[in-house]
Amino acid sequence: MGETVTVEGPWTEHPEMVRVYDVENSGGWDHEFYTALIEQKDARRVTDIGCGTGVLGVELARRGLQVTGVDPSEAMIEVARTRPGGDAVTWIHGTAEQLPTAAADVAVMEGHVAQYFLPRAAWDEVLAHAHRNLADGGWLAFESRNPEALELDAWDAEHTRETQPHPDGGEFTSWVELAGVDATSADAADDGPLITHRGHTVLPDGRHLVVHETLRYRSLATLVESLGQAGFVVAEVWGDWDREELAEDSPEIIILAQKLPDPPSEEPQAAE
């Protein structure tokens, strides 16, 4: 094994990590789930919040939908823009704050994007911007790993190690291990535990990249409460990509919520 390099800052900005992202996340079951859900809602305009490298956005555009993808990672957005079919999507390098108002029928956050908003204030903010971006009656869909099933996750080299073809030739090996859990602080008690994973990627030239990623594991009750505060009502909750009912050992919490219309503003009465 060659030089070990600890990646500073978000791994989503590191070109070598972004290069192998699609290989490591090629399962597609989540994309199939959201594509079918969007079609069922007869949506024509879709926003992909945290669009990453643009795989889902390009597939939706290929089906004739008007798609906007937004992501704070410049490296990810560059891959999305240059992907075959990427010119059919409107890409925004930035955050949900930059999304237009009442411009989407459905907004999605896939790839566990919802768990990257660590402080409650940041989560509330993205929900508010998603609400603003949706037309009245529009839909928000996202998933978050189920904190009740944490003991079922095996985050270690034995269970997560994979060797796969590298896009530029040769092979790379990757695995993930648990680095830390914060479940006792006041913040964690109120909003769910913070779990940090340490990811390892050994590139074809032998370089060993190490990244750290922290995610928030919110409970169903917390997610429902935050959605209600943002002006949504939860319509459906599932526990996996086969739309099974959420159970204690379900791997995911998958939520479909609908935007409630804004209450009409009261016109001030003229003085008599």
C-alpha positions as CSV (number, residue, x, y, z in Angstrom):
1,M,0.0,0.0,0.0
2,G,1.3,3.5,-0.9
3,E,1.1,6.8,0.8
4,T,-1.8,7.4,3.2
5,V,-3.5,10.7,2.8
6,T,-6.2,12.1,5.2
7,V,-8.6,14.2,3.1
8,E,-9.2,17.5,4.8
9,G,-12.6,19.2,4.3
10,P,-15.7,17.6,2.6
11,W,-14.9,14.5,0.6
12,T,-17.4,15.7,-1.9
13,E,-14.9,18.3,-3.1
14,H,-12.0,15.9,-3.5
15,P,-11.6,15.0,-7.2
16,E,-10.4,11.4,-6.6
17,M,-13.4,10.7,-4.3
18,V,-15.9,12.2,-6.7
19,R,-14.3,10.2,-9.5
20,V,-15.2,6.9,-7.9
21,Y,-18.5,8.0,-6.4
22,D,-20.8,6.7,-9.1
23,V,-19.0,3.3,-9.1
24,E,-19.6,3.0,-5.3
25,N,-23.2,4.1,-5.6
26,S,-24.5,2.3,-8.6
27,G,-27.2,0.2,-6.9
28,G,-30.0,2.3,-8.5
29,W,-32.8,1.1,-6.3
30,D,-33.3,4.5,-4.7
31,H,-33.3,6.2,-8.2
32,E,-35.9,3.7,-9.4
33,F,-38.0,4.4,-6.3
34,Y,-38.0,8.2,-6.7
35,T,-38.5,8.0,-10.5
36,A,-41.6,5.8,-10.0
37,L,-42.9,8.1,-7.3
38,I,-42.5,11.2,-9.4
39,E,-44.3,9.6,-12.3
40,Q,-47.1,8.6,-10.0
41,K,-47.5,12.2,-8.9
42,D,-47.7,13.2,-12.6
43,A,-45.1,15.8,-11.9
44,R,-43.6,17.9,-14.7
45,R,-41.1,20.0,-12.7
46,V,-38.7,18.4,-10.3
47,T,-36.0,19.8,-8.0
48,D,-33.1,17.5,-6.9
49,I,-31.7,19.0,-3.6
50,G,-28.2,17.7,-3.1
51,C,-28.1,16.3,-6.7
52,G,-24.5,15.1,-6.5
53,T,-23.1,13.9,-9.8
54,G,-26.5,14.2,-11.5
55,V,-27.4,10.6,-12.2
56,L,-31.0,11.0,-11.1
57,G,-31.5,14.4,-12.6
58,V,-30.3,13.3,-16.0
59,E,-32.6,10.2,-15.9
60,L,-35.6,12.4,-15.1
61,A,-34.8,14.8,-17.8
62,R,-34.5,11.9,-20.3
63,R,-38.1,11.1,-19.4
64,G,-39.1,14.6,-20.5
65,L,-39.3,16.3,-17.1
66,Q,-38.0,19.8,-16.3
67,V,-35.3,19.2,-13.8
68,T,-33.2,21.5,-11.5
69,G,-30.4,20.1,-9.5
70,V,-28.6,22.0,-6.7
71,D,-25.5,21.0,-4.8
72,P,-22.8,22.9,-2.8
73,S,-20.0,20.7,-4.2
74,E,-18.4,22.3,-7.2
75,A,-16.7,19.1,-8.1
76,M,-20.0,17.2,-8.1
77,I,-21.8,19.8,-10.2
78,E,-19.0,19.8,-12.7
79,V,-19.4,16.0,-13.2
80,A,-23.2,16.5,-13.5
81,R,-22.8,19.3,-16.1
82,T,-20.5,17.2,-18.3
83,R,-22.4,13.9,-18.0
84,P,-24.0,12.7,-21.2
85,G,-27.5,14.4,-21.2
86,G,-26.4,16.8,-18.5
87,D,-27.2,19.8,-20.7
88,A,-30.9,19.0,-20.4
89,V,-30.9,19.9,-16.7
90,T,-30.5,23.2,-14.9
91,W,-27.6,22.8,-12.5
92,I,-27.0,25.2,-9.6
93,H,-23.7,25.2,-7.7
94,G,-25.0,26.4,-4.3
95,T,-27.7,25.6,-1.8
96,A,-31.5,25.4,-1.7
97,E,-31.6,29.1,-0.8
98,Q,-30.9,29.8,-4.5
99,L,-33.9,27.8,-5.8
100,P,-36.7,29.8,-7.4
101,T,-40.1,30.1,-5.7
102,A,-43.1,27.9,-6.6
103,A,-41.1,26.3,-9.4
104,A,-41.4,22.6,-8.7
105,D,-44.1,20.0,-8.4
106,V,-41.8,17.5,-6.6
107,A,-38.6,18.0,-4.7
108,V,-36.4,15.1,-3.7
109,M,-33.4,14.6,-1.4
110,E,-31.9,11.2,-2.2
111,G,-28.6,9.6,-1.2
112,H,-29.3,10.3,2.4
113,V,-28.8,14.1,1.8
114,A,-31.2,14.8,4.7
115,Q,-28.6,13.5,7.1
116,Y,-25.9,16.0,6.1
117,F,-27.8,18.9,7.7
118,L,-26.3,18.4,11.2
119,P,-27.6,21.3,13.2
120,R,-31.4,21.5,13.6
121,A,-31.3,25.1,12.3
122,A,-29.7,23.9,9.0
123,W,-32.3,21.2,8.6
124,D,-35.2,23.6,9.3
125,E,-33.7,26.0,6.8
126,V,-33.5,23.5,3.9
127,L,-37.1,22.4,4.6
128,A,-38.2,26.0,4.5
129,H,-36.5,26.5,1.1
130,A,-38.0,23.3,-0.2
131,H,-41.4,24.5,0.9
132,R,-40.9,27.8,-0.9
133,N,-39.6,26.1,-4.1
134,L,-42.7,23.9,-4.3
135,A,-46.0,24.9,-5.8
136,D,-49.0,24.6,-3.5
137,G,-49.9,20.9,-3.1
138,G,-46.3,19.9,-4.2
139,W,-44.5,17.0,-2.8
140,L,-41.2,16.5,-0.9
141,A,-39.6,13.0,-0.8
142,F,-36.5,12.0,1.0
143,E,-34.9,9.2,3.1
144,S,-32.9,9.0,6.3
145,R,-31.4,5.9,7.9
146,N,-33.5,4.5,10.7
147,P,-31.8,5.2,14.1
148,E,-33.8,2.4,15.7
149,A,-31.9,-0.1,13.5
150,L,-28.4,1.1,14.1
151,E,-27.2,-2.1,15.8
152,L,-28.0,-3.9,12.5
153,D,-25.4,-1.9,10.6
154,A,-22.0,-3.5,10.4
155,W,-19.6,-0.6,9.7
156,D,-16.3,-2.4,9.6
157,A,-13.8,-3.5,6.9
158,E,-15.0,-7.1,7.0
159,H,-18.5,-6.3,6.0
160,T,-18.0,-3.2,3.8
161,R,-14.7,-3.9,1.8
162,E,-15.2,-3.9,-2.0
163,T,-12.8,-4.0,-4.9
164,Q,-14.2,-2.5,-8.1
165,P,-13.0,-1.3,-11.5
166,H,-11.7,2.3,-11.5
167,P,-13.2,4.6,-14.2
168,D,-9.6,5.4,-15.4
169,G,-8.4,1.8,-15.4
170,G,-7.2,-0.7,-12.8
171,E,-9.1,-1.4,-9.6
172,F,-9.7,0.4,-6.3
173,T,-10.6,-1.0,-2.9
174,S,-12.8,0.8,-0.4
175,W,-14.3,0.1,3.0
176,V,-15.9,2.0,5.9
177,E,-15.5,1.8,9.7
178,L,-17.2,3.4,12.6
179,A,-15.2,6.3,14.0
180,G,-17.5,7.8,16.7
181,V,-21.0,8.2,18.1
182,D,-22.4,11.2,19.9
183,A,-25.7,10.1,21.4
184,T,-25.5,11.7,24.9
185,S,-25.0,15.5,24.3
186,A,-28.0,17.8,24.7
187,D,-28.0,18.4,20.9
188,A,-28.1,14.6,20.2
189,A,-30.8,14.0,22.8
190,D,-33.0,16.6,21.1
191,D,-32.3,15.9,17.5
192,G,-30.8,12.4,17.2
193,P,-27.3,10.9,17.4
194,L,-24.4,12.1,15.3
195,I,-22.4,9.2,13.9
196,T,-19.0,9.6,12.2
197,H,-17.7,7.0,9.8
198,R,-14.1,6.7,8.5
199,G,-13.9,5.8,4.8
200,H,-10.9,4.2,3.2
201,T,-10.2,4.2,-0.6
202,V,-7.0,2.6,-2.0
203,L,-6.5,3.9,-5.6
204,P,-4.9,1.9,-8.4
205,D,-1.6,3.7,-7.9
206,G,-1.6,2.6,-4.2
207,R,-2.5,5.9,-2.6
208,H,-4.7,5.4,0.4
209,L,-7.3,8.1,1.0
210,V,-9.0,8.5,4.3
211,V,-12.1,10.6,4.8
212,H,-14.4,11.3,7.7
213,E,-18.1,11.8,7.4
214,T,-20.6,12.7,10.1
215,L,-24.3,12.2,9.7
216,R,-27.4,13.1,11.8
217,Y,-29.7,10.2,12.6
218,R,-33.1,11.8,13.3
219,S,-36.1,9.8,14.5
220,L,-39.4,9.5,12.7
221,A,-41.0,11.7,15.4
222,T,-38.4,14.4,14.9
223,L,-38.7,14.3,11.1
224,V,-42.5,14.5,11.3
225,E,-42.3,17.4,13.8
226,S,-39.9,19.4,11.7
227,L,-41.9,18.9,8.5
228,G,-45.0,20.1,10.2
229,Q,-43.2,23.2,11.5
230,A,-42.1,23.9,7.9
231,G,-45.6,23.7,6.5
232,F,-45.7,20.0,5.3
233,V,-48.0,17.2,6.1
234,V,-46.7,13.6,6.0
235,A,-48.6,11.5,3.5
236,E,-46.6,8.2,3.5
237,V,-43.8,6.6,5.4
238,W,-41.9,3.5,4.3
239,G,-39.1,1.4,5.7
240,D,-37.3,0.3,2.5
241,W,-37.2,0.8,-1.2
242,D,-39.9,-2.0,-1.7
243,R,-42.4,0.3,0.1
244,E,-42.7,-2.0,3.1
245,E,-44.2,-0.5,6.2
246,L,-41.7,1.1,8.5
247,A,-40.7,-1.3,11.3
248,E,-38.2,-1.1,14.2
249,D,-35.6,-3.0,12.2
250,S,-36.3,-1.2,8.9
251,P,-33.1,0.2,7.3
252,E,-34.6,3.4,6.1
253,I,-37.2,6.0,7.0
254,I,-38.6,7.1,3.6
255,I,-41.0,10.0,3.8
256,L,-43.4,11.6,1.3
257,A,-44.8,14.9,2.5
258,Q,-47.1,17.4,0.9
259,K,-46.8,21.2,1.0
260,L,-49.8,22.8,2.7
261,P,-51.1,26.0,1.0
262,D,-49.9,29.2,2.7
263,P,-52.7,30.7,4.8
264,P,-54.2,33.8,3.0
265,S,-52.9,37.0,4.3
266,E,-55.4,39.2,6.1
267,E,-56.1,42.5,4.4
268,P,-55.9,45.4,6.9
269,Q,-59.3,46.9,7.4
270,A,-59.8,50.5,6.4
271,A,-60.4,52.9,9.2
272,E,-63.9,54.1,9.5
